[in-house]
Amino acid sequence: MKILFNNNVLSGLLSFREDIIKHFIDKGFDVVLVAPAIHDRTVLNRVPEKAKLILIEMKRNSRNPFNDINYLLKLIRIIRCESPDYVFNYTIKPNIYGSIACKLLGTPSSAMLAGLGYTFSHKGLVAKIGRSLYKYALRFPQFVLFLNKDNVETAKRIELCNSKKIIWLEGGEGVNLTKYGFHDNSSQEIKFLFVARLLKEKGYCEFINAAREIKKTYPKVRFLVAGGLSLTSPGHVTEEEYEHNKREGIVEHLGNVSDMPELYRNPGLVVVIPSYYSEGLNRSLMEACSAGKPIITTDMPGCRETVVDGKNGYLVSPKDVKSLTNAINEYLTLSESERKSMSLASRKLAEDKFDVGKVIAIYDSIIESI
């Protein structure tokens, strides 16, 4: 049997679904990965040896319909040539055009909406066209996968797809609990870590402003940012803002971190992602839970699922620097035993909800259905 995975970023496909891909390879399936051509050739080193990679021309943020038609035609040629038994599509353009291509060729498929994102959280002509295309294309997949309950309810309310097709992955796309193993977080030095692409909707500005406030009382507390600029994405942090924040020295910018499990081995880390982005289920927060890190995040879909407020971290109001500052202050006043209890509670939550093995079982059931 042959399975094709179609995504708009190769690094994302490998980061989020590496365990799924390797699972099917280990079962003896032929696996094909389709993603746009890349600039960072080091990503190629992460492609599993037995997987076939096909790089395709696709402009992620282009609004030119001719570019999208060209992408659709290329997908049709690839799927016809590879003749997979099943196709998994991810992210907006692969979901739309991959689903249409599979319908035209009679190939069964599923689409995953990791989050409803910009297309559903903004108004305007472009977003409206995107929603219309989604509704049309999602008539065709066998299943439509969602990562949080709020998105499932929204999809049903706006009739985005046939509700009988919906699969809710309650633990998101899951985490490899061994790769992101638990490490004792005890430390006299507390460090607050922001992990995300540098988008304003991820709460980057709120994190910076909260750090600025905390430093007035706790000048030795460190604030770290792991993530790079995403200049082609809507709502991105500009190079000017980024350089200004670096010069100010309130936070330490680590850039893109290639080995997050190694970073999480550092004790004393609290992961802070004050996102108000339309998340599916934030992967960085799940990974942090698995590693036993306390969490501070917003009471928003895709974030709130990773925190039992007061047990393994704190939920704060979105876009609210004061609420975020208060939560950081509260953590700093905890005793060492209370901090350790939060760390253990994060790991327990990951074991109960986010084990990737549960997600693999759902993928297996999808394949068995054909």
Secondary structure, 3 states (H helix, E strand, C coil): CEEEEECCCHHHHHHHHHHHHHHHHHCCCEEEEEEECCCCHHHHHHCCCCEEEEEECCCCCCCCHHHHHHHHHHHHHHHHHHCCCEEEEECHHHHHHHHHHHHHHCCCEEEEECCCHHHHHCCCHHHHHHHHHHHHHCCCCCEEEECCHHHHHHHHHCCCCCHHHEEECCCCCCECCCCCCCCCCCCCCCEEEEECCEEHHHCHHHHHHHHHHHHHHCCCCEEEEECCECCCCCCECCHHHHHHHHHHCCCEEEECCCCHHHHHCCCCEEEEECCCCCCCCCHHHHHHHHCCCCEEEECCCCCHHHCCECCCEEEECCCCHHHHHHHHHHHHCCCHHHHHHHHHHHHHHHHHHCEHHHHHHHHHHHHHCC
